[in-house]
């Protein structure tokens, strides 16, 4: 795997960690599903789509409290989700 693909995979993995974090609390997950418009039954099918994972990071980055909770839980800096977001499809400059 080349370095670019490795970094993309790392960013996707971070977004999947966010999904896992959201799924760990029914209220957090319910709010995400309601705002994203994704049916619970369809969530699993979207997990391998880089654009969806970018949207997950958009959601996280749009809520400072949620971002701080995730970062504390995952042991990552608050800047890391923003960097990951910029690397996935649908980021600002695309």
N, CA, C and O atoms as a CHARMM CRD file, in Angstrom:
* protein
*
  376
    1    1 UNK  N      0.85500  -1.17300   0.00000 PROA 1      0.00000
    2    1 UNK  CA     0.00000   0.00000   0.00000 PROA 1      0.00000
    3    1 UNK  C      0.89800   1.23300   0.00000 PROA 1      0.00000
    4    1 UNK  O      1.82000   1.33700   0.81000 PROA 1      0.00000
    5    2 UNK  N      0.62500   2.17300  -0.91800 PROA 2      0.00000
    6    2 UNK  CA     1.45800   3.36100  -0.95100 PROA 2      0.00000
    7    2 UNK  C      1.08400   4.30800   0.19000 PROA 2      0.00000
    8    2 UNK  O      0.07400   4.12800   0.87000 PROA 2      0.00000
    9    3 UNK  N      1.93800   5.33000   0.37600 PROA 3      0.00000
   10    3 UNK  CA     1.75200   6.22300   1.52600 PROA 3      0.00000
   11    3 UNK  C      0.42600   6.99000   1.45200 PROA 3      0.00000
   12    3 UNK  O     -0.23500   7.18200   2.47200 PROA 3      0.00000
   13    4 UNK  N      0.03500   7.42800   0.24700 PROA 4      0.00000
   14    4 UNK  CA    -1.22800   8.15800   0.10300 PROA 4      0.00000
   15    4 UNK  C     -2.40800   7.28200   0.51200 PROA 4      0.00000
   16    4 UNK  O     -3.28900   7.73200   1.24500 PROA 4      0.00000
   17    5 UNK  N     -2.43200   6.04600   0.05100 PROA 5      0.00000
   18    5 UNK  CA    -3.51300   5.12900   0.42100 PROA 5      0.00000
   19    5 UNK  C     -3.49400   4.81600   1.90600 PROA 5      0.00000
   20    5 UNK  O     -4.54600   4.65400   2.52400 PROA 5      0.00000
   21    6 UNK  N     -2.30600   4.73100   2.47900 PROA 6      0.00000
   22    6 UNK  CA    -2.18200   4.47200   3.90800 PROA 6      0.00000
   23    6 UNK  C     -2.77300   5.62000   4.72500 PROA 6      0.00000
   24    6 UNK  O     -3.47500   5.38800   5.71000 PROA 6      0.00000
   25    7 UNK  N     -2.48800   6.85700   4.31400 PROA 7      0.00000
   26    7 UNK  CA    -3.03800   8.01500   5.03100 PROA 7      0.00000
   27    7 UNK  C     -4.55100   8.09100   4.87100 PROA 7      0.00000
   28    7 UNK  O     -5.26300   8.41400   5.82200 PROA 7      0.00000
   29    8 UNK  N     -5.04300   7.79200   3.66400 PROA 8      0.00000
   30    8 UNK  CA    -6.48700   7.78600   3.44900 PROA 8      0.00000
   31    8 UNK  C     -7.13000   6.75200   4.35900 PROA 8      0.00000
   32    8 UNK  O     -8.16400   7.01600   4.97100 PROA 8      0.00000
   33    9 UNK  N     -6.52900   5.59100   4.44900 PROA 9      0.00000
   34    9 UNK  CA    -7.06400   4.52800   5.30200 PROA 9      0.00000
   35    9 UNK  C     -7.06300   4.96700   6.76700 PROA 9      0.00000
   36    9 UNK  O     -8.01500   4.68800   7.49600 PROA 9      0.00000
   37   10 UNK  N     -6.00400   5.65200   7.20400 PROA 10     0.00000
   38   10 UNK  CA    -5.94600   6.15400   8.58200 PROA 10     0.00000
   39   10 UNK  C     -7.08500   7.13400   8.84800 PROA 10     0.00000
   40   10 UNK  O     -7.69200   7.10900   9.91800 PROA 10     0.00000
   41   11 UNK  N     -7.37400   7.99400   7.88000 PROA 11     0.00000
   42   11 UNK  CA    -8.45000   8.97300   8.03500 PROA 11     0.00000
   43   11 UNK  C     -9.80600   8.28700   8.06700 PROA 11     0.00000
   44   11 UNK  O    -10.68100   8.66400   8.84600 PROA 11     0.00000
   45   12 UNK  N     -9.97800   7.28600   7.22600 PROA 12     0.00000
   46   12 UNK  CA   -11.22000   6.51200   7.24100 PROA 12     0.00000
   47   12 UNK  C    -11.37000   5.77700   8.57200 PROA 12     0.00000
   48   12 UNK  O    -12.46700   5.70100   9.12400 PROA 12     0.00000
   49   13 UNK  N    -10.27600   5.24400   9.07900 PROA 13     0.00000
   50   13 UNK  CA   -10.31200   4.54000  10.36200 PROA 13     0.00000
   51   13 UNK  C    -10.73000   5.48600  11.48500 PROA 13     0.00000
   52   13 UNK  O    -11.51400   5.10800  12.35500 PROA 13     0.00000
   53   14 UNK  N    -10.21200   6.70800  11.47200 PROA 14     0.00000
   54   14 UNK  CA   -10.60800   7.67700  12.49300 PROA 14     0.00000
   55   14 UNK  C    -12.10800   7.95800  12.39400 PROA 14     0.00000
   56   14 UNK  O    -12.79600   8.02300  13.41300 PROA 14     0.00000
   57   15 UNK  N    -12.61000   8.12200  11.18000 PROA 15     0.00000
   58   15 UNK  CA   -14.05100   8.36200  10.99900 PROA 15     0.00000
   59   15 UNK  C    -14.86900   7.17000  11.49300 PROA 15     0.00000
   60   15 UNK  O    -15.94000   7.35300  12.07200 PROA 15     0.00000
   61   16 UNK  N    -14.38000   5.96700  11.27200 PROA 16     0.00000
   62   16 UNK  CA   -15.07600   4.78200  11.78100 PROA 16     0.00000
   63   16 UNK  C    -15.06200   4.75400  13.30700 PROA 16     0.00000
   64   16 UNK  O    -16.01100   4.27800  13.93000 PROA 16     0.00000
   65   17 UNK  N    -13.99700   5.25900  13.90300 PROA 17     0.00000
   66   17 UNK  CA   -13.95800   5.37600  15.36200 PROA 17     0.00000
   67   17 UNK  C    -15.03500   6.34800  15.84100 PROA 17     0.00000
   68   17 UNK  O    -15.63800   6.14000  16.89400 PROA 17     0.00000
   69   18 UNK  N    -15.27200   7.39800  15.07500 PROA 18     0.00000
   70   18 UNK  CA   -16.32400   8.34800  15.42400 PROA 18     0.00000
   71   18 UNK  C    -17.68300   7.65000  15.36600 PROA 18     0.00000
   72   18 UNK  O    -18.50900   7.82600  16.26100 PROA 18     0.00000
   73   19 UNK  N    -17.91500   6.86400  14.32100 PROA 19     0.00000
   74   19 UNK  CA   -19.18000   6.12000  14.21000 PROA 19     0.00000
   75   19 UNK  C    -19.34700   5.20300  15.40900 PROA 19     0.00000
   76   19 UNK  O    -20.43100   5.11900  15.98600 PROA 19     0.00000
   77   20 UNK  N    -18.28200   4.52100  15.78200 PROA 20     0.00000
   78   20 UNK  CA   -18.33900   3.62800  16.94900 PROA 20     0.00000
   79   20 UNK  C    -18.64900   4.41800  18.21300 PROA 20     0.00000
   80   20 UNK  O    -19.43600   3.97000  19.04700 PROA 20     0.00000
   81   21 UNK  N    -18.04300   5.57400  18.36000 PROA 21     0.00000
   82   21 UNK  CA   -18.29800   6.45000  19.50700 PROA 21     0.00000
   83   21 UNK  C    -19.76100   6.87400  19.53900 PROA 21     0.00000
   84   21 UNK  O    -20.39900   6.83800  20.59100 PROA 21     0.00000
   85   22 UNK  N    -20.29100   7.27400  18.38600 PROA 22     0.00000
   86   22 UNK  CA   -21.69800   7.67100  18.31200 PROA 22     0.00000
   87   22 UNK  C    -22.60900   6.50000  18.64900 PROA 22     0.00000
   88   22 UNK  O    -23.60200   6.66000  19.35900 PROA 22     0.00000
   89   23 UNK  N    -22.27100   5.33700  18.14300 PROA 23     0.00000
   90   23 UNK  CA   -23.09800   4.14300  18.36800 PROA 23     0.00000
   91   23 UNK  C    -23.07100   3.68600  19.81800 PROA 23     0.00000
   92   23 UNK  O    -23.94000   2.92700  20.24800 PROA 23     0.00000
   93   24 UNK  N    -22.08600   4.14100  20.56700 PROA 24     0.00000
   94   24 UNK  CA   -21.97100   3.76400  21.97100 PROA 24     0.00000
   95   24 UNK  C    -22.99400   4.42900  22.87600 PROA 24     0.00000
   96   24 UNK  O    -23.08500   4.09800  24.05800 PROA 24     0.00000
   97   25 UNK  N    -23.75700   5.35700  22.33700 PROA 25     0.00000
   98   25 UNK  CA   -24.76700   6.06600  23.12200 PROA 25     0.00000
   99   25 UNK  C    -26.00300   6.24200  22.24100 PROA 25     0.00000
  100   25 UNK  O    -25.92200   6.84400  21.17100 PROA 25     0.00000
  101   26 UNK  N    -27.12300   5.72700  22.68000 PROA 26     0.00000
  102   26 UNK  CA   -28.35300   5.75600  21.87200 PROA 26     0.00000
  103   26 UNK  C    -28.77000   7.17300  21.49900 PROA 26     0.00000
  104   26 UNK  O    -29.21500   7.40400  20.37500 PROA 26     0.00000
  105   27 UNK  N    -28.63500   8.12200  22.41100 PROA 27     0.00000
  106   27 UNK  CA   -29.01600   9.50300  22.11500 PROA 27     0.00000
  107   27 UNK  C    -28.10600  10.11700  21.06100 PROA 27     0.00000
  108   27 UNK  O    -28.57800  10.77200  20.13100 PROA 27     0.00000
  109   28 UNK  N    -26.78900   9.90300  21.20600 PROA 28     0.00000
  110   28 UNK  CA   -25.83700  10.43800  20.21200 PROA 28     0.00000
  111   28 UNK  C    -26.11700   9.84100  18.84000 PROA 28     0.00000
  112   28 UNK  O    -26.16900  10.55600  17.84000 PROA 28     0.00000
  113   29 UNK  N    -26.29700   8.52100  18.80200 PROA 29     0.00000
  114   29 UNK  CA   -26.53700   7.85300  17.52500 PROA 29     0.00000
  115   29 UNK  C    -27.86100   8.30300  16.91600 PROA 29     0.00000
  116   29 UNK  O    -27.94000   8.55900  15.71400 PROA 29     0.00000
  117   30 UNK  N    -28.88800   8.39900  17.73400 PROA 30     0.00000
  118   30 UNK  CA   -30.19500   8.82500  17.24000 PROA 30     0.00000
  119   30 UNK  C    -30.15100  10.21100  16.63400 PROA 30     0.00000
  120   30 UNK  O    -30.75100  10.45200  15.58700 PROA 30     0.00000
  121   31 UNK  N    -29.45300  11.11500  17.27800 PROA 31     0.00000
  122   31 UNK  CA   -29.33400  12.48500  16.75100 PROA 31     0.00000
  123   31 UNK  C    -28.58100  12.48300  15.42900 PROA 31     0.00000
  124   31 UNK  O    -28.98600  13.15500  14.48100 PROA 31     0.00000
  125   32 UNK  N    -27.49600  11.73700  15.36300 PROA 32     0.00000
  126   32 UNK  CA   -26.73100  11.65200  14.11400 PROA 32     0.00000
  127   32 UNK  C    -27.59100  11.09600  12.98500 PROA 32     0.00000
  128   32 UNK  O    -27.61800  11.65400  11.88800 PROA 32     0.00000
  129   33 UNK  N    -28.28500  10.01100  13.24900 PROA 33     0.00000
  130   33 UNK  CA   -29.12700   9.40400  12.21600 PROA 33     0.00000
  131   33 UNK  C    -30.22300  10.35700  11.76200 PROA 33     0.00000
  132   33 UNK  O    -30.50800  10.45900  10.56900 PROA 33     0.00000
  133   34 UNK  N    -30.83700  11.05100  12.71000 PROA 34     0.00000
  134   34 UNK  CA   -31.90100  11.99000  12.37200 PROA 34     0.00000
  135   34 UNK  C    -31.37900  13.13600  11.50100 PROA 34     0.00000
  136   34 UNK  O    -32.01800  13.51500  10.51900 PROA 34     0.00000
  137   35 UNK  N    -30.23000  13.67700  11.85900 PROA 35     0.00000
  138   35 UNK  CA   -29.68700  14.80300  11.09400 PROA 35     0.00000
  139   35 UNK  C    -29.09600  14.37900   9.75600 PROA 35     0.00000
  140   35 UNK  O    -29.11300  15.14900   8.79600 PROA 35     0.00000
  141   36 UNK  N    -28.57900  13.16500   9.69000 PROA 36     0.00000
  142   36 UNK  CA   -27.97700  12.69700   8.43600 PROA 36     0.00000
  143   36 UNK  C    -29.01800  12.14500   7.47500 PROA 36     0.00000
  144   36 UNK  O    -28.78400  12.07600   6.26800 PROA 36     0.00000
  145   37 UNK  N    -30.17300  11.75000   8.01500 PROA 37     0.00000
  146   37 UNK  CA   -31.21000  11.17200   7.17800 PROA 37     0.00000
  147   37 UNK  C    -30.98200   9.71300   6.83300 PROA 37     0.00000
  148   37 UNK  O    -31.66800   9.16000   5.97400 PROA 37     0.00000
  149   38 UNK  N    -30.04300   9.10000   7.48300 PROA 38     0.00000
  150   38 UNK  CA   -29.73000   7.69300   7.21700 PROA 38     0.00000
  151   38 UNK  C    -30.56900   6.81600   8.13900 PROA 38     0.00000
  152   38 UNK  O    -30.64700   7.04500   9.34600 PROA 38     0.00000
  153   39 UNK  N    -31.18000   5.82900   7.55000 PROA 39     0.00000
  154   39 UNK  CA   -31.95600   4.87200   8.34000 PROA 39     0.00000
  155   39 UNK  C    -30.99200   3.94700   9.06900 PROA 39     0.00000
  156   39 UNK  O    -29.94100   3.60300   8.52900 PROA 39     0.00000
  157   40 UNK  N    -31.33300   3.53900  10.28600 PROA 40     0.00000
  158   40 UNK  CA   -30.45100   2.64000  11.02800 PROA 40     0.00000
  159   40 UNK  C    -30.06800   1.39500  10.21800 PROA 40     0.00000
  160   40 UNK  O    -28.93200   0.92700  10.29700 PROA 40     0.00000
  161   41 UNK  N    -30.99300   0.87400   9.46000 PROA 41     0.00000
  162   41 UNK  CA   -30.72100  -0.32900   8.67300 PROA 41     0.00000
  163   41 UNK  C    -29.71800  -0.07500   7.54900 PROA 41     0.00000
  164   41 UNK  O    -29.07300  -1.01100   7.07700 PROA 41     0.00000
  165   42 UNK  N    -29.57900   1.17700   7.11600 PROA 42     0.00000
  166   42 UNK  CA   -28.66900   1.51600   6.02000 PROA 42     0.00000
  167   42 UNK  C    -27.27800   1.91500   6.49800 PROA 42     0.00000
  168   42 UNK  O    -26.35500   2.01900   5.69100 PROA 42     0.00000
  169   43 UNK  N    -27.12100   2.13400   7.77800 PROA 43     0.00000
  170   43 UNK  CA   -25.84700   2.61800   8.30200 PROA 43     0.00000
  171   43 UNK  C    -24.69300   1.68900   7.94200 PROA 43     0.00000
  172   43 UNK  O    -23.65100   2.15300   7.47800 PROA 43     0.00000
  173   44 UNK  N    -24.86000   0.41100   8.14600 PROA 44     0.00000
  174   44 UNK  CA   -23.78100  -0.54500   7.87800 PROA 44     0.00000
  175   44 UNK  C    -23.31400  -0.48200   6.42700 PROA 44     0.00000
  176   44 UNK  O    -22.12400  -0.61800   6.14500 PROA 44     0.00000
  177   45 UNK  N    -24.25000  -0.27500   5.51500 PROA 45     0.00000
  178   45 UNK  CA   -23.90100  -0.24200   4.09400 PROA 45     0.00000
  179   45 UNK  C    -23.11300   0.99700   3.69600 PROA 45     0.00000
  180   45 UNK  O    -22.48000   1.00400   2.64000 PROA 45     0.00000
  181   46 UNK  N    -23.13500   2.02300   4.49400 PROA 46     0.00000
  182   46 UNK  CA   -22.44400   3.26800   4.15500 PROA 46     0.00000
  183   46 UNK  C    -21.04500   3.36200   4.76200 PROA 46     0.00000
  184   46 UNK  O    -20.29000   4.27800   4.43400 PROA 46     0.00000
  185   47 UNK  N    -20.70000   2.44800   5.62300 PROA 47     0.00000
  186   47 UNK  CA   -19.45000   2.55600   6.36600 PROA 47     0.00000
  187   47 UNK  C    -18.19600   2.42600   5.51300 PROA 47     0.00000
  188   47 UNK  O    -17.10800   2.78900   5.96100 PROA 47     0.00000
  189   48 UNK  N    -18.32600   1.91900   4.30100 PROA 48     0.00000
  190   48 UNK  CA   -17.13600   1.78800   3.45300 PROA 48     0.00000
  191   48 UNK  C    -17.08100   2.88200   2.38600 PROA 48     0.00000
  192   48 UNK  O    -16.27500   2.79900   1.45900 PROA 48     0.00000
  193   49 UNK  N    -17.92500   3.89900   2.50600 PROA 49     0.00000
  194   49 UNK  CA   -17.95300   4.99600   1.54800 PROA 49     0.00000
  195   49 UNK  C    -17.17600   6.19700   2.10500 PROA 49     0.00000
  196   49 UNK  O    -17.60200   6.80700   3.08500 PROA 49     0.00000
  197   50 UNK  N    -16.03900   6.53600   1.48600 PROA 50     0.00000
  198   50 UNK  CA   -15.24000   7.65700   1.98600 PROA 50     0.00000
  199   50 UNK  C    -16.02200   8.96700   2.10700 PROA 50     0.00000
  200   50 UNK  O    -15.78700   9.73000   3.04400 PROA 50     0.00000
  201   51 UNK  N    -16.93500   9.24300   1.19200 PROA 51     0.00000
  202   51 UNK  CA   -17.70900  10.48700   1.27700 PROA 51     0.00000
  203   51 UNK  C    -18.61300  10.48300   2.51000 PROA 51     0.00000
  204   51 UNK  O    -18.76700  11.51200   3.16700 PROA 51     0.00000
  205   52 UNK  N    -19.20900   9.34000   2.82500 PROA 52     0.00000
  206   52 UNK  CA   -20.02300   9.24500   4.04400 PROA 52     0.00000
  207   52 UNK  C    -19.14600   9.46400   5.26900 PROA 52     0.00000
  208   52 UNK  O    -19.53400  10.17700   6.19400 PROA 52     0.00000
  209   53 UNK  N    -17.97600   8.85800   5.27600 PROA 53     0.00000
  210   53 UNK  CA   -17.08000   9.01600   6.42600 PROA 53     0.00000
  211   53 UNK  C    -16.65500  10.47300   6.59100 PROA 53     0.00000
  212   53 UNK  O    -16.48900  10.95200   7.71300 PROA 53     0.00000
  213   54 UNK  N    -16.48000  11.17200   5.47400 PROA 54     0.00000
  214   54 UNK  CA   -16.21400  12.60900   5.55300 PROA 54     0.00000
  215   54 UNK  C    -17.37400  13.34400   6.20100 PROA 54     0.00000
  216   54 UNK  O    -17.16900  14.27000   6.98600 PROA 54     0.00000
  217   55 UNK  N    -18.58800  12.93400   5.87300 PROA 55     0.00000
  218   55 UNK  CA   -19.77700  13.52500   6.48200 PROA 55     0.00000
  219   55 UNK  C    -19.85200  13.26300   7.96900 PROA 55     0.00000
  220   55 UNK  O    -20.31100  14.11000   8.73400 PROA 55     0.00000
  221   56 UNK  N    -19.40400  12.09600   8.37700 PROA 56     0.00000
  222   56 UNK  CA   -19.36000  11.76900   9.81200 PROA 56     0.00000
  223   56 UNK  C    -18.43100  12.75300  10.52100 PROA 56     0.00000
  224   56 UNK  O    -18.74500  13.26100  11.59700 PROA 56     0.00000
  225   57 UNK  N    -17.29200  13.00900   9.90200 PROA 57     0.00000
  226   57 UNK  CA   -16.35700  13.96300  10.50600 PROA 57     0.00000
  227   57 UNK  C    -16.91600  15.37900  10.48500 PROA 57     0.00000
  228   57 UNK  O    -16.69400  16.14300  11.42400 PROA 57     0.00000
  229   58 UNK  N    -17.64700  15.74200   9.41800 PROA 58     0.00000
  230   58 UNK  CA   -18.31800  17.05900   9.39700 PROA 58     0.00000
  231   58 UNK  C    -19.25800  17.18700  10.58800 PROA 58     0.00000
  232   58 UNK  O    -19.28500  18.21200  11.27000 PROA 58     0.00000
  233   59 UNK  N    -20.01900  16.14200  10.82200 PROA 59     0.00000
  234   59 UNK  CA   -20.97000  16.13500  11.93800 PROA 59     0.00000
  235   59 UNK  C    -20.23100  16.34100  13.26100 PROA 59     0.00000
  236   59 UNK  O    -20.63200  17.16800  14.08000 PROA 59     0.00000
  237   60 UNK  N    -19.16600  15.59500  13.46100 PROA 60     0.00000
  238   60 UNK  CA   -18.38100  15.71000  14.69300 PROA 60     0.00000
  239   60 UNK  C    -17.80700  17.11100  14.84800 PROA 60     0.00000
  240   60 UNK  O    -17.87200  17.70000  15.92700 PROA 60     0.00000
  241   61 UNK  N    -17.25100  17.63500  13.77800 PROA 61     0.00000
  242   61 UNK  CA   -16.60800  18.94300  13.83400 PROA 61     0.00000
  243   61 UNK  C    -17.60700  20.08000  14.02100 PROA 61     0.00000
  244   61 UNK  O    -17.22800  21.18200  14.41700 PROA 61     0.00000
  245   62 UNK  N    -18.86000  19.82000  13.74100 PROA 62     0.00000
  246   62 UNK  CA   -19.89500  20.82900  13.90200 PROA 62     0.00000
  247   62 UNK  C    -20.41200  20.97300  15.31800 PROA 62     0.00000
  248   62 UNK  O    -21.24900  21.83600  15.58400 PROA 62     0.00000
  249   63 UNK  N    -19.92900  20.14300  16.23500 PROA 63     0.00000
  250   63 UNK  CA   -20.39500  20.17400  17.62100 PROA 63     0.00000
  251   63 UNK  C    -19.16800  20.12000  18.52900 PROA 63     0.00000
  252   63 UNK  O    -18.59800  19.05200  18.75400 PROA 63     0.00000
  253   64 UNK  N    -18.77100  21.26800  19.04100 PROA 64     0.00000
  254   64 UNK  CA   -17.54000  21.37400  19.83900 PROA 64     0.00000
  255   64 UNK  C    -17.54700  20.43600  21.04800 PROA 64     0.00000
  256   64 UNK  O    -16.53100  19.81000  21.35100 PROA 64     0.00000
  257   65 UNK  N    -18.67200  20.33700  21.73200 PROA 65     0.00000
  258   65 UNK  CA   -18.75200  19.46400  22.90300 PROA 65     0.00000
  259   65 UNK  C    -18.56000  18.01000  22.50100 PROA 65     0.00000
  260   65 UNK  O    -17.81500  17.27400  23.14700 PROA 65     0.00000
  261   66 UNK  N    -19.22900  17.60200  21.43900 PROA 66     0.00000
  262   66 UNK  CA   -19.09800  16.23700  20.94700 PROA 66     0.00000
  263   66 UNK  C    -17.66800  15.96300  20.50100 PROA 66     0.00000
  264   66 UNK  O    -17.12200  14.89600  20.78100 PROA 66     0.00000
  265   67 UNK  N    -17.06600  16.91500  19.81400 PROA 67     0.00000
  266   67 UNK  CA   -15.66800  16.78700  19.37800 PROA 67     0.00000
  267   67 UNK  C    -14.75100  16.56200  20.57800 PROA 67     0.00000
  268   67 UNK  O    -13.91100  15.66300  20.56300 PROA 67     0.00000
  269   68 UNK  N    -14.91500  17.37700  21.60900 PROA 68     0.00000
  270   68 UNK  CA   -14.07000  17.23800  22.80000 PROA 68     0.00000
  271   68 UNK  C    -14.28100  15.88000  23.48200 PROA 68     0.00000
  272   68 UNK  O    -13.32400  15.24200  23.92300 PROA 68     0.00000
  273   69 UNK  N    -15.53400  15.45200  23.56200 PROA 69     0.00000
  274   69 UNK  CA   -15.82300  14.14400  24.17000 PROA 69     0.00000
  275   69 UNK  C    -15.18400  13.02100  23.37600 PROA 69     0.00000
  276   69 UNK  O    -14.58100  12.11500  23.95000 PROA 69     0.00000
  277   70 UNK  N    -15.31500  13.07500  22.04400 PROA 70     0.00000
  278   70 UNK  CA   -14.71800  12.03800  21.21200 PROA 70     0.00000
  279   70 UNK  C    -13.20900  12.01500  21.37800 PROA 70     0.00000
  280   70 UNK  O    -12.62000  10.95400  21.58400 PROA 70     0.00000
  281   71 UNK  N    -12.58500  13.18000  21.29000 PROA 71     0.00000
  282   71 UNK  CA   -11.12200  13.24300  21.37600 PROA 71     0.00000
  283   71 UNK  C    -10.61100  12.72300  22.71400 PROA 71     0.00000
  284   71 UNK  O     -9.60600  12.01400  22.76200 PROA 71     0.00000
  285   72 UNK  N    -11.29000  13.06800  23.79000 PROA 72     0.00000
  286   72 UNK  CA   -10.89500  12.55900  25.10500 PROA 72     0.00000
  287   72 UNK  C    -11.06100  11.04300  25.15400 PROA 72     0.00000
  288   72 UNK  O    -10.20700  10.33500  25.68800 PROA 72     0.00000
  289   73 UNK  N    -12.14800  10.56000  24.60400 PROA 73     0.00000
  290   73 UNK  CA   -12.42900   9.12200  24.60000 PROA 73     0.00000
  291   73 UNK  C    -11.43100   8.35900  23.73600 PROA 73     0.00000
  292   73 UNK  O    -10.98100   7.27800  24.11300 PROA 73     0.00000
  293   74 UNK  N    -11.08400   8.91700  22.57900 PROA 74     0.00000
  294   74 UNK  CA   -10.21000   8.22500  21.62300 PROA 74     0.00000
  295   74 UNK  C     -8.72800   8.49900  21.85400 PROA 74     0.00000
  296   74 UNK  O     -7.86800   7.83100  21.27900 PROA 74     0.00000
  297   75 UNK  N     -8.43400   9.48600  22.69900 PROA 75     0.00000
  298   75 UNK  CA    -7.03400   9.82100  22.95400 PROA 75     0.00000
  299   75 UNK  C     -6.35200  10.48700  21.76800 PROA 75     0.00000
  300   75 UNK  O     -5.16900  10.26200  21.51500 PROA 75     0.00000
  301   76 UNK  N     -7.11000  11.31400  21.03900 PROA 76     0.00000
  302   76 UNK  CA    -6.54200  12.04500  19.90700 PROA 76     0.00000
  303   76 UNK  C     -6.68600  13.53500  20.15000 PROA 76     0.00000
  304   76 UNK  O     -7.51200  13.96900  20.95300 PROA 76     0.00000
  305   77 UNK  N     -5.87900  14.31000  19.45300 PROA 77     0.00000
  306   77 UNK  CA    -5.96800  15.76100  19.58900 PROA 77     0.00000
  307   77 UNK  C     -7.18700  16.25800  18.82100 PROA 77     0.00000
  308   77 UNK  O     -7.60200  15.62600  17.85000 PROA 77     0.00000
  309   78 UNK  N     -7.76900  17.38500  19.24200 PROA 78     0.00000
  310   78 UNK  CA    -8.92400  17.94500  18.53400 PROA 78     0.00000
  311   78 UNK  C     -8.60800  18.33300  17.08400 PROA 78     0.00000
  312   78 UNK  O     -9.52500  18.47700  16.27400 PROA 78     0.00000
  313   79 UNK  N     -7.35200  18.50000  16.75300 PROA 79     0.00000
  314   79 UNK  CA    -6.96900  18.84200  15.38400 PROA 79     0.00000
  315   79 UNK  C     -7.00200  17.63600  14.45700 PROA 79     0.00000
  316   79 UNK  O     -7.15300  17.79100  13.24500 PROA 79     0.00000
  317   80 UNK  N     -6.86300  16.45300  15.00600 PROA 80     0.00000
  318   80 UNK  CA    -6.76700  15.25700  14.17000 PROA 80     0.00000
  319   80 UNK  C     -8.03500  14.99900  13.34500 PROA 80     0.00000
  320   80 UNK  O     -7.90800  14.69200  12.16000 PROA 80     0.00000
  321   81 UNK  N     -9.24000  15.10600  13.89900 PROA 81     0.00000
  322   81 UNK  CA   -10.43000  14.92600  13.05100 PROA 81     0.00000
  323   81 UNK  C    -10.51800  15.95900  11.92500 PROA 81     0.00000
  324   81 UNK  O    -10.98100  15.63300  10.83200 PROA 81     0.00000
  325   82 UNK  N    -10.08700  17.18600  12.17200 PROA 82     0.00000
  326   82 UNK  CA   -10.12000  18.21400  11.12500 PROA 82     0.00000
  327   82 UNK  C     -9.14400  17.86600  10.00700 PROA 82     0.00000
  328   82 UNK  O     -9.46600  18.03900   8.83100 PROA 82     0.00000
  329   83 UNK  N     -7.96600  17.38300  10.35600 PROA 83     0.00000
  330   83 UNK  CA    -7.00200  16.96300   9.33100 PROA 83     0.00000
  331   83 UNK  C     -7.55100  15.78900   8.53400 PROA 83     0.00000
  332   83 UNK  O     -7.42900  15.74700   7.31000 PROA 83     0.00000
  333   84 UNK  N     -8.15500  14.83600   9.23600 PROA 84     0.00000
  334   84 UNK  CA    -8.73200  13.67100   8.55800 PROA 84     0.00000
  335   84 UNK  C     -9.84000  14.11300   7.61600 PROA 84     0.00000
  336   84 UNK  O     -9.96000  13.58900   6.50900 PROA 84     0.00000
  337   85 UNK  N    -10.65000  15.07200   8.04900 PROA 85     0.00000
  338   85 UNK  CA   -11.75600  15.53900   7.20700 PROA 85     0.00000
  339   85 UNK  C    -11.25700  16.12700   5.90700 PROA 85     0.00000
  340   85 UNK  O    -11.82600  15.86800   4.84700 PROA 85     0.00000
  341   86 UNK  N    -10.19900  16.91700   5.97700 PROA 86     0.00000
  342   86 UNK  CA    -9.66000  17.55400   4.77200 PROA 86     0.00000
  343   86 UNK  C     -9.16100  16.52800   3.75600 PROA 86     0.00000
  344   86 UNK  O     -9.09000  16.82300   2.56300 PROA 86     0.00000
  345   87 UNK  N     -8.81900  15.33800   4.21500 PROA 87     0.00000
  346   87 UNK  CA    -8.27700  14.30800   3.33200 PROA 87     0.00000
  347   87 UNK  C     -9.34900  13.44800   2.67100 PROA 87     0.00000
  348   87 UNK  O     -9.04700  12.70700   1.73600 PROA 87     0.00000
  349   88 UNK  N    -10.57800  13.52900   3.13200 PROA 88     0.00000
  350   88 UNK  CA   -11.64000  12.68400   2.60800 PROA 88     0.00000
  351   88 UNK  C    -12.49400  13.44200   1.59700 PROA 88     0.00000
  352   88 UNK  O    -12.54000  14.67200   1.62400 PROA 88     0.00000
  353   89 UNK  N    -13.17500  12.71400   0.70000 PROA 89     0.00000
  354   89 UNK  CA   -14.00800  13.36100  -0.31600 PROA 89     0.00000
  355   89 UNK  C    -15.06200  14.28100   0.29100 PROA 89     0.00000
  356   89 UNK  O    -15.60800  14.01300   1.36100 PROA 89     0.00000
  357   90 UNK  N    -15.33400  15.37800  -0.42800 PROA 90     0.00000
  358   90 UNK  CA   -16.36800  16.31100  -0.01100 PROA 90     0.00000
  359   90 UNK  C    -15.85800  17.44000   0.85700 PROA 90     0.00000
  360   90 UNK  O    -16.63400  18.29600   1.28100 PROA 90     0.00000
  361   91 UNK  N    -14.55600  17.45200   1.13000 PROA 91     0.00000
  362   91 UNK  CA   -13.99100  18.54000   1.93700 PROA 91     0.00000
  363   91 UNK  C    -14.05600  19.84800   1.15900 PROA 91     0.00000
  364   91 UNK  O    -14.12400  19.84100  -0.07000 PROA 91     0.00000
  365   92 UNK  N    -14.03500  20.95000   1.86200 PROA 92     0.00000
  366   92 UNK  CA   -14.19400  22.29200   1.32500 PROA 92     0.00000
  367   92 UNK  C    -13.73300  22.56200  -0.09600 PROA 92     0.00000
  368   92 UNK  O    -14.53600  23.05900  -0.88600 PROA 92     0.00000
  369   93 UNK  N    -12.53400  22.27800  -0.46500 PROA 93     0.00000
  370   93 UNK  CA   -12.01000  22.66900  -1.76500 PROA 93     0.00000
  371   93 UNK  C    -12.40200  21.79000  -2.92400 PROA 93     0.00000
  372   93 UNK  O    -11.96400  22.04700  -4.04600 PROA 93     0.00000
  373   94 UNK  N    -13.21000  20.75900  -2.71200 PROA 94     0.00000
  374   94 UNK  CA   -13.52100  19.83100  -3.80000 PROA 94     0.00000
  375   94 UNK  C    -14.72700  20.29000  -4.57700 PROA 94     0.00000
  376   94 UNK  O    -15.13400  19.63000  -5.53200 PROA 94     0.00000
